[in-house]
Amino acid sequence: MTRAIHPVTLEVVRNALYAIAEEMSVILMRSARSPLLKEAGDLSSALTDADGRLIAQGRDIPIHMGVMAFTVKEFLKRIPAERLREGDVWFLNLPEVGGNHLPDVKAIRPVFAAGRLVAFAIDLAHWADIGGAVPGSYVPWATECYQEGLRISPIRLFSAAGPDRAAIDLILANLRGRDEREGDIFAQYAADDVAARRLAELTERYGAETLVACFDALHAESEAQMRAAIRALPDGAWEGEDWLDDDGVDARPLRVRVRVEILGDEATFDFAGTAPQARGPVNTTVFIAHSSVYYAMKALVAPQVPPNDGCYRPLHVRVPPGTLLNPDPDRPVVGGNHETSQRVVDAIFRALAPVLPDRVAAGGPTTSGVLIFGARTADGRWAVLYEVHGGGEGATAERDGASAIRVHMSNVMNTPTEVIEAEYPFRIEEHALRPGSAGDGTHRGGLGFRRAYRVLAPEVTLTSMLDRRVVPPWGVAGGTDAQPFRITINPGPNARDFGGKATTTLKQGDLVLIETCGGGGYGPTAGRSAKARERDRREAYV
């Protein structure tokens, strides 16, 4: 039975836990070496109880947070609690251990009070390279996981005695950008270390018993609130689907299908009918399928409910084995992490559109829009630029979509032009909105944008991993679809169209232009006012 906690104590502990998770992300971002972390912020932080149940998270990247609800639970199946010691920090990236794809490396630190395990601090950082066949570790033509990079089974890199140099060197010997990666490893350690100290301060103030009772109370509270939010929906079943452009190996679209059933205060998401596992790297883990469901329900149904283990208890996810969302362990998964996951979200949004028409937006840039450039510096080291690209937000029943933004599960910032030009051999020659890219309707979608990269190095690898290049962002309730992504190498008479999941070698002077998708429109086009049409013309929407 949960021990009774004074409401004031619970609120103080709740906000302290959130503050710890936020501080972890700040420490990681400020300490990291890679621009992908210190500028773009491709990282997340969380706290769990001693059983690995999520209790608090930072305001980071939704796709990471849902996954980390499973990571410590799966970690404990491999590394039993009795093996853990004060000061340990374990690193891992295996997709099958509560993970998503290899570049997202998790650092886990157990936290003790008077010898008792009371919690875990966990942070996730996207490493700009984790080895593999292509700089940046995105291999569009991969047909097995071993081509994608170093697979790190849980390994202890730090203890109370300090860093384990042999273990750290083993990892650094198998990837590009050794100095950057080492700096990022120590930044992840620092974030966990700060969290452990803050949790120790909380425990000293309130005692371990009270702290654990607060964890249980927070779970119970969120569960009750999520159940109430679901109960407010009508009982019934609805279906939705969305399509991946392709898998990078076979040039055909792949379906993600979901059946959403609401019954009382519980919701079930059944993905029967989703495409079989792919040959290319758009498969993803069952943990990502759950994460996508959690995000969609939080965004549409229960935005104010604190996200933790209790929040997700009324949600049930069924994923048939051998499909895109539950593949064999040796399948490649790097693109599925942020592309297939967002197809799941869009399928759920489409399923629930009849139930929540005022909350569902039209389609938008539900892709990370990844371009990765790899170049050797003058001293022979690798410089890997991992850049993400948003687009136009889909319109809603109440308003137009915003331009040049990211939506859904990707919350990463783009790297500033000044940082790219200072640290990488590129010149940014254009960064502007893309006229005519938005879908029309009573409310218009937002505009995508154009960004052009001029190559200054003798040779550079370019890899893309994005969707919404073939299947465009969709309109809702009579609104029209938006323009899809387009990537062009050397625009002009000798222009070359570049695929959404491809890799090539560029030479000095080449220009890469990415034009991102707009957002879909909402409502019949005839319903748009003359005043809004005039504003569209002034702002280059058409």
Buried (B, 14 or more C-beta within 10 A) or exposed (E): EEEEBEEEBBEBBBEBBBEBBBBBBEBBBEBBBBBBBBBBBBBBBBBBBBBBBBBBBBEBBBBBBBBBBBBBBBBBEBBEEEEBEBBBBBBBBBBBBBBBBBBBBBBBBBBBBEEEBBBBBBBBBBBBBBBBBBBBBBBBBBBEBEBBBBBBEBBBBBBEEEBBEEBBEBBBEBBBBBEBBBBBBBBBBBBBBBBBEBBBEBBEEBEBEBBBBBBBBBBEBBBBBBBEBBEEBEEEEBBBBBBBBBBBBEEEBBBBBBBBBBEEBBBBBBBEBBBEBBBBBBBBBBBBBBBBBBBBBBBBBBEEBBBBBBBBBBBBBEBEEEBBBBBEEEBBBBBBBBBBBBBBBBBBBBBBBEBEEEBBBBBBBBBBBBBBBBBBEEEEEBBBBBBBBBBBBBBBBEEBBBBBBBBBBBBBEBBBBEBBBEBBBBBBEEEEBBBEBBBBBBBBBBBBBBBBBBBBBEBBBBBBBBBBBBBBBBBBBBBBBBBBBBBBBBEEEEEEEBBBBBBBEBEEEBBBBBBBBBBBBBBBBEBBEEEBBEEBEEEEBE
